[in-house]
Amino acid sequence: MLTATITEIDLTNVTVTLTGPEDNPLTFKARDPANLKKVQVGDLVDITYSEALAIAVRPVNKKK
């Protein structure tokens, strides 16, 4: 879990930008747009999120 500060709310795009303890801003799309009307810039929120990374491993073609 991470505590972050709301630094921007975009009702048009239904996104919220949060800044974490390392001052790295992350923008998220809200699942429920009504929730964005319940918070304000400067509010602290506790969030849980995960990131994924996909890689491909391919053999190298060795020419003799």
mmCIF file of the N, C-alpha and C atoms, coordinates in Angstrom:
data_MODEL
# 
_entry.id   MODEL 
# 
loop_
_atom_site.group_PDB 
_atom_site.id 
_atom_site.type_symbol 
_atom_site.label_atom_id 
_atom_site.label_alt_id 
_atom_site.label_comp_id 
_atom_site.label_asym_id 
_atom_site.label_entity_id 
_atom_site.label_seq_id 
_atom_site.pdbx_PDB_ins_code 
_atom_site.Cartn_x 
_atom_site.Cartn_y 
_atom_site.Cartn_z 
_atom_site.occupancy 
_atom_site.B_iso_or_equiv 
_atom_site.pdbx_formal_charge 
_atom_site.auth_seq_id 
_atom_site.auth_comp_id 
_atom_site.auth_asym_id 
_atom_site.auth_atom_id 
_atom_site.pdbx_PDB_model_num 
ATOM 1   N N  . MET A 1 1  ? 0.847   -1.166  0.000   1.00 0.00 ? 1  MET A N  1 
ATOM 2   C CA . MET A 1 1  ? 0.000   0.000   0.000   1.00 0.00 ? 1  MET A CA 1 
ATOM 3   C C  . MET A 1 1  ? 0.898   1.236   0.000   1.00 0.00 ? 1  MET A C  1 
ATOM 4   N N  . LEU A 1 2  ? 0.376   2.304   -0.596  1.00 0.00 ? 2  LEU A N  1 
ATOM 5   C CA . LEU A 1 2  ? 1.138   3.535   -0.754  1.00 0.00 ? 2  LEU A CA 1 
ATOM 6   C C  . LEU A 1 2  ? 0.235   4.710   -0.416  1.00 0.00 ? 2  LEU A C  1 
ATOM 7   N N  . THR A 1 3  ? 0.736   5.676   0.342   1.00 0.00 ? 3  THR A N  1 
ATOM 8   C CA . THR A 1 3  ? -0.001  6.906   0.601   1.00 0.00 ? 3  THR A CA 1 
ATOM 9   C C  . THR A 1 3  ? 0.499   7.960   -0.376  1.00 0.00 ? 3  THR A C  1 
ATOM 10  N N  . ALA A 1 4  ? -0.434  8.575   -1.101  1.00 0.00 ? 4  ALA A N  1 
ATOM 11  C CA . ALA A 1 4  ? -0.082  9.558   -2.123  1.00 0.00 ? 4  ALA A CA 1 
ATOM 12  C C  . ALA A 1 4  ? -0.975  10.782  -1.979  1.00 0.00 ? 4  ALA A C  1 
ATOM 13  N N  . THR A 1 5  ? -0.518  11.886  -2.580  1.00 0.00 ? 5  THR A N  1 
ATOM 14  C CA . THR A 1 5  ? -1.271  13.137  -2.582  1.00 0.00 ? 5  THR A CA 1 
ATOM 15  C C  . THR A 1 5  ? -1.907  13.335  -3.946  1.00 0.00 ? 5  THR A C  1 
ATOM 16  N N  . ILE A 1 6  ? -3.175  13.710  -3.959  1.00 0.00 ? 6  ILE A N  1 
ATOM 17  C CA . ILE A 1 6  ? -3.842  14.020  -5.217  1.00 0.00 ? 6  ILE A CA 1 
ATOM 18  C C  . ILE A 1 6  ? -3.323  15.366  -5.697  1.00 0.00 ? 6  ILE A C  1 
ATOM 19  N N  . THR A 1 7  ? -2.725  15.385  -6.898  1.00 0.00 ? 7  THR A N  1 
ATOM 20  C CA . THR A 1 7  ? -2.161  16.627  -7.428  1.00 0.00 ? 7  THR A CA 1 
ATOM 21  C C  . THR A 1 7  ? -2.947  17.163  -8.614  1.00 0.00 ? 7  THR A C  1 
ATOM 22  N N  . GLU A 1 8  ? -3.804  16.313  -9.208  1.00 0.00 ? 8  GLU A N  1 
ATOM 23  C CA . GLU A 1 8  ? -4.631  16.780  -10.327 1.00 0.00 ? 8  GLU A CA 1 
ATOM 24  C C  . GLU A 1 8  ? -5.835  15.858  -10.483 1.00 0.00 ? 8  GLU A C  1 
ATOM 25  N N  . ILE A 1 9  ? -6.986  16.452  -10.763 1.00 0.00 ? 9  ILE A N  1 
ATOM 26  C CA . ILE A 1 9  ? -8.197  15.702  -11.055 1.00 0.00 ? 9  ILE A CA 1 
ATOM 27  C C  . ILE A 1 9  ? -8.707  16.186  -12.402 1.00 0.00 ? 9  ILE A C  1 
ATOM 28  N N  . ASP A 1 10 ? -8.879  15.260  -13.336 1.00 0.00 ? 10 ASP A N  1 
ATOM 29  C CA . ASP A 1 10 ? -9.357  15.582  -14.685 1.00 0.00 ? 10 ASP A CA 1 
ATOM 30  C C  . ASP A 1 10 ? -10.700 14.892  -14.897 1.00 0.00 ? 10 ASP A C  1 
ATOM 31  N N  . LEU A 1 11 ? -11.788 15.643  -14.685 1.00 0.00 ? 11 LEU A N  1 
ATOM 32  C CA . LEU A 1 11 ? -13.127 15.063  -14.821 1.00 0.00 ? 11 LEU A CA 1 
ATOM 33  C C  . LEU A 1 11 ? -13.467 14.730  -16.266 1.00 0.00 ? 11 LEU A C  1 
ATOM 34  N N  . THR A 1 12 ? -12.899 15.462  -17.226 1.00 0.00 ? 12 THR A N  1 
ATOM 35  C CA . THR A 1 12 ? -13.167 15.199  -18.640 1.00 0.00 ? 12 THR A CA 1 
ATOM 36  C C  . THR A 1 12 ? -12.631 13.842  -19.060 1.00 0.00 ? 12 THR A C  1 
ATOM 37  N N  . ASN A 1 13 ? -11.400 13.534  -18.657 1.00 0.00 ? 13 ASN A N  1 
ATOM 38  C CA . ASN A 1 13 ? -10.772 12.263  -19.025 1.00 0.00 ? 13 ASN A CA 1 
ATOM 39  C C  . ASN A 1 13 ? -10.915 11.194  -17.950 1.00 0.00 ? 13 ASN A C  1 
ATOM 40  N N  . VAL A 1 14 ? -11.588 11.545  -16.863 1.00 0.00 ? 14 VAL A N  1 
ATOM 41  C CA . VAL A 1 14 ? -11.849 10.639  -15.730 1.00 0.00 ? 14 VAL A CA 1 
ATOM 42  C C  . VAL A 1 14 ? -10.535 10.079  -15.172 1.00 0.00 ? 14 VAL A C  1 
ATOM 43  N N  . THR A 1 15 ? -9.565  10.967  -14.952 1.00 0.00 ? 15 THR A N  1 
ATOM 44  C CA . THR A 1 15 ? -8.278  10.549  -14.411 1.00 0.00 ? 15 THR A CA 1 
ATOM 45  C C  . THR A 1 15 ? -7.927  11.359  -13.173 1.00 0.00 ? 15 THR A C  1 
ATOM 46  N N  . VAL A 1 16 ? -7.039  10.793  -12.393 1.00 0.00 ? 16 VAL A N  1 
ATOM 47  C CA . VAL A 1 16 ? -6.514  11.468  -11.217 1.00 0.00 ? 16 VAL A CA 1 
ATOM 48  C C  . VAL A 1 16 ? -5.002  11.262  -11.223 1.00 0.00 ? 16 VAL A C  1 
ATOM 49  N N  . THR A 1 17 ? -4.266  12.325  -10.907 1.00 0.00 ? 17 THR A N  1 
ATOM 50  C CA . THR A 1 17 ? -2.815  12.226  -10.817 1.00 0.00 ? 17 THR A CA 1 
ATOM 51  C C  . THR A 1 17 ? -2.430  12.259  -9.351  1.00 0.00 ? 17 THR A C  1 
ATOM 52  N N  . LEU A 1 18 ? -1.629  11.281  -8.972  1.00 0.00 ? 18 LEU A N  1 
ATOM 53  C CA . LEU A 1 18 ? -1.167  11.160  -7.589  1.00 0.00 ? 18 LEU A CA 1 
ATOM 54  C C  . LEU A 1 18 ? 0.343   11.297  -7.556  1.00 0.00 ? 18 LEU A C  1 
ATOM 55  N N  . THR A 1 19 ? 0.836   11.915  -6.481  1.00 0.00 ? 19 THR A N  1 
ATOM 56  C CA . THR A 1 19 ? 2.274   12.034  -6.277  1.00 0.00 ? 19 THR A CA 1 
ATOM 57  C C  . THR A 1 19 ? 2.627   11.281  -5.012  1.00 0.00 ? 19 THR A C  1 
ATOM 58  N N  . GLY A 1 20 ? 3.541   10.328  -5.155  1.00 0.00 ? 20 GLY A N  1 
ATOM 59  C CA . GLY A 1 20 ? 3.927   9.484   -4.028  1.00 0.00 ? 20 GLY A CA 1 
ATOM 60  C C  . GLY A 1 20 ? 5.048   10.083  -3.212  1.00 0.00 ? 20 GLY A C  1 
ATOM 61  N N  . PRO A 1 21 ? 5.560   9.301   -2.275  1.00 0.00 ? 21 PRO A N  1 
ATOM 62  C CA . PRO A 1 21 ? 6.594   9.798   -1.365  1.00 0.00 ? 21 PRO A CA 1 
ATOM 63  C C  . PRO A 1 21 ? 7.912   10.152  -2.051  1.00 0.00 ? 21 PRO A C  1 
ATOM 64  N N  . GLU A 1 22 ? 8.145   9.635   -3.246  1.00 0.00 ? 22 GLU A N  1 
ATOM 65  C CA . GLU A 1 22 ? 9.382   9.963   -3.969  1.00 0.00 ? 22 GLU A CA 1 
ATOM 66  C C  . GLU A 1 22 ? 9.140   11.045  -5.016  1.00 0.00 ? 22 GLU A C  1 
ATOM 67  N N  . ASP A 1 23 ? 8.046   11.779  -4.900  1.00 0.00 ? 23 ASP A N  1 
ATOM 68  C CA . ASP A 1 23 ? 7.676   12.869  -5.813  1.00 0.00 ? 23 ASP A CA 1 
ATOM 69  C C  . ASP A 1 23 ? 7.547   12.422  -7.263  1.00 0.00 ? 23 ASP A C  1 
ATOM 70  N N  . ASN A 1 24 ? 7.137   11.179  -7.458  1.00 0.00 ? 24 ASN A N  1 
ATOM 71  C CA . ASN A 1 24 ? 6.922   10.681  -8.814  1.00 0.00 ? 24 ASN A CA 1 
ATOM 72  C C  . ASN A 1 24 ? 5.421   10.671  -9.116  1.00 0.00 ? 24 ASN A C  1 
ATOM 73  N N  . PRO A 1 25 ? 4.963   11.525  -10.043 1.00 0.00 ? 25 PRO A N  1 
ATOM 74  C CA . PRO A 1 25 ? 3.532   11.569  -10.344 1.00 0.00 ? 25 PRO A CA 1 
ATOM 75  C C  . PRO A 1 25 ? 3.099   10.381  -11.207 1.00 0.00 ? 25 PRO A C  1 
ATOM 76  N N  . LEU A 1 26 ? 1.951   9.814   -10.868 1.00 0.00 ? 26 LEU A N  1 
ATOM 77  C CA . LEU A 1 26 ? 1.352   8.733   -11.637 1.00 0.00 ? 26 LEU A CA 1 
ATOM 78  C C  . LEU A 1 26 ? -0.098  9.096   -11.901 1.00 0.00 ? 26 LEU A C  1 
ATOM 79  N N  . THR A 1 27 ? -0.558  8.886   -13.139 1.00 0.00 ? 27 THR A N  1 
ATOM 80  C CA . THR A 1 27 ? -1.936  9.197   -13.496 1.00 0.00 ? 27 THR A CA 1 
ATOM 81  C C  . THR A 1 27 ? -2.706  7.900   -13.684 1.00 0.00 ? 27 THR A C  1 
ATOM 82  N N  . PHE A 1 28 ? -3.899  7.853   -13.083 1.00 0.00 ? 28 PHE A N  1 
ATOM 83  C CA . PHE A 1 28 ? -4.739  6.666   -13.124 1.00 0.00 ? 28 PHE A CA 1 
ATOM 84  C C  . PHE A 1 28 ? -6.118  7.022   -13.655 1.00 0.00 ? 28 PHE A C  1 
ATOM 85  N N  . LYS A 1 29 ? -6.727  6.095   -14.370 1.00 0.00 ? 29 LYS A N  1 
ATOM 86  C CA . LYS A 1 29 ? -8.103  6.253   -14.817 1.00 0.00 ? 29 LYS A CA 1 
ATOM 87  C C  . LYS A 1 29 ? -8.993  5.733   -13.692 1.00 0.00 ? 29 LYS A C  1 
ATOM 88  N N  . ALA A 1 30 ? -10.003 6.510   -13.324 1.00 0.00 ? 30 ALA A N  1 
ATOM 89  C CA . ALA A 1 30 ? -10.902 6.116   -12.251 1.00 0.00 ? 30 ALA A CA 1 
ATOM 90  C C  . ALA A 1 30 ? -11.880 5.056   -12.743 1.00 0.00 ? 30 ALA A C  1 
ATOM 91  N N  . ARG A 1 31 ? -12.109 4.034   -11.935 1.00 0.00 ? 31 ARG A N  1 
ATOM 92  C CA . ARG A 1 31 ? -13.095 3.008   -12.291 1.00 0.00 ? 31 ARG A CA 1 
ATOM 93  C C  . ARG A 1 31 ? -14.500 3.594   -12.257 1.00 0.00 ? 31 ARG A C  1 
ATOM 94  N N  . ASP A 1 32 ? -14.752 4.422   -11.257 1.00 0.00 ? 32 ASP A N  1 
ATOM 95  C CA . ASP A 1 32 ? -16.068 5.032   -11.090 1.00 0.00 ? 32 ASP A CA 1 
ATOM 96  C C  . ASP A 1 32 ? -15.894 6.553   -11.092 1.00 0.00 ? 32 ASP A C  1 
ATOM 97  N N  . PRO A 1 33 ? -16.336 7.240   -12.144 1.00 0.00 ? 33 PRO A N  1 
ATOM 98  C CA . PRO A 1 33 ? -16.166 8.692   -12.229 1.00 0.00 ? 33 PRO A CA 1 
ATOM 99  C C  . PRO A 1 33 ? -16.760 9.456   -11.041 1.00 0.00 ? 33 PRO A C  1 
ATOM 100 N N  . ALA A 1 34 ? -17.779 8.911   -10.406 1.00 0.00 ? 34 ALA A N  1 
ATOM 101 C CA . ALA A 1 34 ? -18.403 9.582   -9.250  1.00 0.00 ? 34 ALA A CA 1 
ATOM 102 C C  . ALA A 1 34 ? -17.419 9.726   -8.098  1.00 0.00 ? 34 ALA A C  1 
ATOM 103 N N  . ASN A 1 35 ? -16.446 8.812   -8.002  1.00 0.00 ? 35 ASN A N  1 
ATOM 104 C CA . ASN A 1 35 ? -15.459 8.905   -6.919  1.00 0.00 ? 35 ASN A CA 1 
ATOM 105 C C  . ASN A 1 35 ? -14.587 10.138  -7.034  1.00 0.00 ? 35 ASN A C  1 
ATOM 106 N N  . LEU A 1 36 ? -14.379 10.650  -8.243  1.00 0.00 ? 36 LEU A N  1 
ATOM 107 C CA . LEU A 1 36 ? -13.540 11.838  -8.419  1.00 0.00 ? 36 LEU A CA 1 
ATOM 108 C C  . LEU A 1 36 ? -14.193 13.085  -7.832  1.00 0.00 ? 36 LEU A C  1 
ATOM 109 N N  . LYS A 1 37 ? -15.496 13.066  -7.702  1.00 0.00 ? 37 LYS A N  1 
ATOM 110 C CA . LYS A 1 37 ? -16.206 14.216  -7.127  1.00 0.00 ? 37 LYS A CA 1 
ATOM 111 C C  . LYS A 1 37 ? -16.161 14.203  -5.599  1.00 0.00 ? 37 LYS A C  1 
ATOM 112 N N  . LYS A 1 38 ? -15.683 13.123  -5.020  1.00 0.00 ? 38 LYS A N  1 
ATOM 113 C CA . LYS A 1 38 ? -15.615 12.985  -3.562  1.00 0.00 ? 38 LYS A CA 1 
ATOM 114 C C  . LYS A 1 38 ? -14.273 13.428  -2.986  1.00 0.00 ? 38 LYS A C  1 
ATOM 115 N N  . VAL A 1 39 ? -13.299 13.726  -3.864  1.00 0.00 ? 39 VAL A N  1 
ATOM 116 C CA . VAL A 1 39 ? -11.958 14.094  -3.404  1.00 0.00 ? 39 VAL A CA 1 
ATOM 117 C C  . VAL A 1 39 ? -11.554 15.442  -3.980  1.00 0.00 ? 39 VAL A C  1 
ATOM 118 N N  . GLN A 1 40 ? -10.496 16.012  -3.402  1.00 0.00 ? 40 GLN A N  1 
ATOM 119 C CA . GLN A 1 40 ? -9.990  17.305  -3.849  1.00 0.00 ? 40 GLN A CA 1 
ATOM 120 C C  . GLN A 1 40 ? -8.475  17.230  -4.001  1.00 0.00 ? 40 GLN A C  1 
ATOM 121 N N  . VAL A 1 41 ? -7.924  18.138  -4.808  1.00 0.00 ? 41 VAL A N  1 
ATOM 122 C CA . VAL A 1 41 ? -6.471  18.260  -4.917  1.00 0.00 ? 41 VAL A CA 1 
ATOM 123 C C  . VAL A 1 41 ? -5.927  18.554  -3.522  1.00 0.00 ? 41 VAL A C  1 
ATOM 124 N N  . GLY A 1 42 ? -4.884  17.847  -3.144  1.00 0.00 ? 42 GLY A N  1 
ATOM 125 C CA . GLY A 1 42 ? -4.277  18.011  -1.822  1.00 0.00 ? 42 GLY A CA 1 
ATOM 126 C C  . GLY A 1 42 ? -4.672  16.912  -0.849  1.00 0.00 ? 42 GLY A C  1 
ATOM 127 N N  . ASP A 1 43 ? -5.745  16.163  -1.145  1.00 0.00 ? 43 ASP A N  1 
ATOM 128 C CA . ASP A 1 43 ? -6.148  15.054  -0.281  1.00 0.00 ? 43 ASP A CA 1 
ATOM 129 C C  . ASP A 1 43 ? -5.102  13.948  -0.317  1.00 0.00 ? 43 ASP A C  1 
ATOM 130 N N  . LEU A 1 44 ? -4.939  13.274  0.806   1.00 0.00 ? 44 LEU A N  1 
ATOM 131 C CA . LEU A 1 44 ? -4.078  12.096  0.882   1.00 0.00 ? 44 LEU A CA 1 
ATOM 132 C C  . LEU A 1 44 ? -4.947  10.857  0.692   1.00 0.00 ? 44 LEU A C  1 
ATOM 133 N N  . VAL A 1 45 ? -4.468  9.921   -0.095  1.00 0.00 ? 45 VAL A N  1 
ATOM 134 C CA . VAL A 1 45 ? -5.197  8.683   -0.328  1.00 0.00 ? 45 VAL A CA 1 
ATOM 135 C C  . VAL A 1 45 ? -4.252  7.498   -0.172  1.00 0.00 ? 45 VAL A C  1 
ATOM 136 N N  . ASP A 1 46 ? -4.782  6.388   0.299   1.00 0.00 ? 46 ASP A N  1 
ATOM 137 C CA . ASP A 1 46 ? -4.039  5.138   0.362   1.00 0.00 ? 46 ASP A CA 1 
ATOM 138 C C  . ASP A 1 46 ? -4.440  4.324   -0.856  1.00 0.00 ? 46 ASP A C  1 
ATOM 139 N N  . ILE A 1 47 ? -3.460  3.883   -1.628  1.00 0.00 ? 47 ILE A N  1 
ATOM 140 C CA . ILE A 1 47 ? -3.756  3.113   -2.835  1.00 0.00 ? 47 ILE A CA 1 
ATOM 141 C C  . ILE A 1 47 ? -2.942  1.826   -2.858  1.00 0.00 ? 47 ILE A C  1 
ATOM 142 N N  . THR A 1 48 ? -3.459  0.869   -3.575  1.00 0.00 ? 48 THR A N  1 
ATOM 143 C CA . THR A 1 48 ? -2.752  -0.362  -3.880  1.00 0.00 ? 48 THR A CA 1 
ATOM 144 C C  . THR A 1 48 ? -2.809  -0.517  -5.384  1.00 0.00 ? 48 THR A C  1 
ATOM 145 N N  . TYR A 1 49 ? -1.663  -0.654  -6.016  1.00 0.00 ? 49 TYR A N  1 
ATOM 146 C CA . TYR A 1 49 ? -1.638  -0.825  -7.466  1.00 0.00 ? 49 TYR A CA 1 
ATOM 147 C C  . TYR A 1 49 ? -0.506  -1.767  -7.835  1.00 0.00 ? 49 TYR A C  1 
ATOM 148 N N  . SER A 1 50 ? -0.579  -2.267  -9.054  1.00 0.00 ? 50 SER A N  1 
ATOM 149 C CA . SER A 1 50 ? 0.497   -3.132  -9.541  1.00 0.00 ? 50 SER A CA 1 
ATOM 150 C C  . SER A 1 50 ? 0.813   -2.746  -10.978 1.00 0.00 ? 50 SER A C  1 
ATOM 151 N N  . GLU A 1 51 ? 2.030   -3.015  -11.360 1.00 0.00 ? 51 GLU A N  1 
ATOM 152 C CA . GLU A 1 51 ? 2.478   -2.759  -12.722 1.00 0.00 ? 51 GLU A CA 1 
ATOM 153 C C  . GLU A 1 51 ? 2.914   -4.083  -13.323 1.00 0.00 ? 51 GLU A C  1 
ATOM 154 N N  . ALA A 1 52 ? 2.792   -4.198  -14.634 1.00 0.00 ? 52 ALA A N  1 
ATOM 155 C CA . ALA A 1 52 ? 3.204   -5.421  -15.319 1.00 0.00 ? 52 ALA A CA 1 
ATOM 156 C C  . ALA A 1 52 ? 4.210   -5.074  -16.402 1.00 0.00 ? 52 ALA A C  1 
ATOM 157 N N  . LEU A 1 53 ? 5.078   -6.012  -16.684 1.00 0.00 ? 53 LEU A N  1 
ATOM 158 C CA . LEU A 1 53 ? 6.085   -5.858  -17.715 1.00 0.00 ? 53 LEU A CA 1 
ATOM 159 C C  . LEU A 1 53 ? 6.111   -7.139  -18.530 1.00 0.00 ? 53 LEU A C  1 
ATOM 160 N N  . ALA A 1 54 ? 6.019   -6.992  -19.830 1.00 0.00 ? 54 ALA A N  1 
ATOM 161 C CA . ALA A 1 54 ? 6.074   -8.166  -20.709 1.00 0.00 ? 54 ALA A CA 1 
ATOM 162 C C  . ALA A 1 54 ? 7.359   -8.103  -21.526 1.00 0.00 ? 54 ALA A C  1 
ATOM 163 N N  . ILE A 1 55 ? 8.037   -9.229  -21.596 1.00 0.00 ? 55 ILE A N  1 
ATOM 164 C CA . ILE A 1 55 ? 9.244   -9.305  -22.413 1.00 0.00 ? 55 ILE A CA 1 
ATOM 165 C C  . ILE A 1 55 ? 9.169   -10.564 -23.268 1.00 0.00 ? 55 ILE A C  1 
ATOM 166 N N  . ALA A 1 56 ? 9.905   -10.564 -24.347 1.00 0.00 ? 56 ALA A N  1 
ATOM 167 C CA . ALA A 1 56 ? 9.993   -11.743 -25.207 1.00 0.00 ? 56 ALA A CA 1 
ATOM 168 C C  . ALA A 1 56 ? 11.440  -12.210 -25.219 1.00 0.00 ? 56 ALA A C  1 
ATOM 169 N N  . VAL A 1 57 ? 11.629  -13.508 -25.140 1.00 0.00 ? 57 VAL A N  1 
ATOM 170 C CA . VAL A 1 57 ? 12.962  -14.083 -25.191 1.00 0.00 ? 57 VAL A CA 1 
ATOM 171 C C  . VAL A 1 57 ? 13.025  -14.925 -26.477 1.00 0.00 ? 57 VAL A C  1 
ATOM 172 N N  . ARG A 1 58 ? 13.956  -14.584 -27.328 1.00 0.00 ? 58 ARG A N  1 
ATOM 173 C CA . ARG A 1 58 ? 14.096  -15.281 -28.603 1.00 0.00 ? 58 ARG A CA 1 
ATOM 174 C C  . ARG A 1 58 ? 15.536  -15.765 -28.757 1.00 0.00 ? 58 ARG A C  1 
ATOM 175 N N  . PRO A 1 59 ? 15.707  -16.917 -29.358 1.00 0.00 ? 59 PRO A N  1 
ATOM 176 C CA . PRO A 1 59 ? 17.079  -17.391 -29.590 1.00 0.00 ? 59 PRO A CA 1 
ATOM 177 C C  . PRO A 1 59 ? 17.753  -16.562 -30.679 1.00 0.00 ? 59 PRO A C  1 
ATOM 178 N N  . VAL A 1 60 ? 19.049  -16.430 -30.570 1.00 0.00 ? 60 VAL A N  1 
ATOM 179 C CA . VAL A 1 60 ? 19.823  -15.704 -31.552 1.00 0.00 ? 60 VAL A CA 1 
ATOM 180 C C  . VAL A 1 60 ? 20.162  -16.661 -32.689 1.00 0.00 ? 60 VAL A C  1 
ATOM 181 N N  . ASN A 1 61 ? 19.967  -16.236 -33.922 1.00 0.00 ? 61 ASN A N  1 
ATOM 182 C CA . ASN A 1 61 ? 20.361  -17.043 -35.073 1.00 0.00 ? 61 ASN A CA 1 
ATOM 183 C C  . ASN A 1 61 ? 21.863  -16.964 -35.240 1.00 0.00 ? 61 ASN A C  1 
ATOM 184 N N  . LYS A 1 62 ? 22.540  -18.082 -35.036 1.00 0.00 ? 62 LYS A N  1 
ATOM 185 C CA . LYS A 1 62 ? 23.993  -18.104 -35.158 1.00 0.00 ? 62 LYS A CA 1 
ATOM 186 C C  . LYS A 1 62 ? 24.364  -18.589 -36.560 1.00 0.00 ? 62 LYS A C  1 
ATOM 187 N N  . LYS A 1 63 ? 25.077  -17.769 -37.288 1.00 0.00 ? 63 LYS A N  1 
ATOM 188 C CA . LYS A 1 63 ? 25.537  -18.157 -38.623 1.00 0.00 ? 63 LYS A CA 1 
ATOM 189 C C  . LYS A 1 63 ? 26.956  -18.672 -38.506 1.00 0.00 ? 63 LYS A C  1 
ATOM 190 N N  . LYS A 1 64 ? 27.198  -19.812 -39.139 1.00 0.00 ? 64 LYS A N  1 
ATOM 191 C CA . LYS A 1 64 ? 28.547  -20.409 -39.072 1.00 0.00 ? 64 LYS A CA 1 
ATOM 192 C C  . LYS A 1 64 ? 29.334  -20.049 -40.289 1.00 0.00 ? 64 LYS A C  1 
# 
